[in-house]
Amino acid sequence: MTSGNRARPVVAFIPPSCCGAGYFRRLRRALGDRVDFRAVELPGHGRRYSEALVTRASVAVLDTAAQLDGRVDAIYGESLGAYIGLAVTDVIDQPRRPLLLAASNSPPSVRVRIRIEEIDSMGAAVAALTALGGQVPAEVMADSQVVERAYPMIRDDLRLSQSFIDATRKLTVTGDIQVIGGTDDAALVQLEAWATHTTGRCEVVRLPGGHLLSATNPSGVAGLIDRALSQW
């Protein structure tokens, strides 16, 4: 895909809950200049911290699609980002749908409902996120002031997750899906069911690492992205 005079593949990266674009700094270094790296982030996250958080999938999809700004060959979404990526591949207006690299999340078709009405404290929010297989970055939990500020973000990201589960549970796209799971991510279930979300090819690969896969195994993720793009 990058041989001859062809341009580098354009890959969009959508981070997990509670993370901004900076989450991908290690993966970006591992990939070097082999891809045109387009990290996006939701309102209220990262550099967009002053913006209002979003809780509806339809709003997040439009916001993310607007950030892509042109042709996209692949979308890498991790955890919640995998669901956002699935929905975004369905609305991108280009002749060929992007390859979806869905990392660190079970398919929405097998997800049970998040009990949003019970999330009324930081402890409840963290417990709900953990039950989904999610993980709050260690640097957030290490500072009590950061924890207090993070509660609304975690709560609203869980609301957004449920909105995406509802929106994509029966969604089927035409683009191929490469599913990626960490071998130490015990919460992942029925990864093969991602195949119900595409009429194209779906392959499941496990890599050494935990739930925050780009953080725990950036070189492994980079190598898999290289291989997936070369076969696309």
Secondary structure by P-SEA (a helix, b strand, c coil): ccccccccbbbbbbbccccccccaaaaaaaaccccbbbbbbcccccccccccccccaaaaaaaaaaaccccccbbbbccaaaaaaaaaaacccccccccccccccccccccccccccccccaaaaaaaaaaacccccaaaaacaaaaaaaaaaaaaaaaaaaaaaaacccccccbbbbbbbbccccccccccccccccccbbbbbbcccccccccccaaaaaaaaaaaaaac
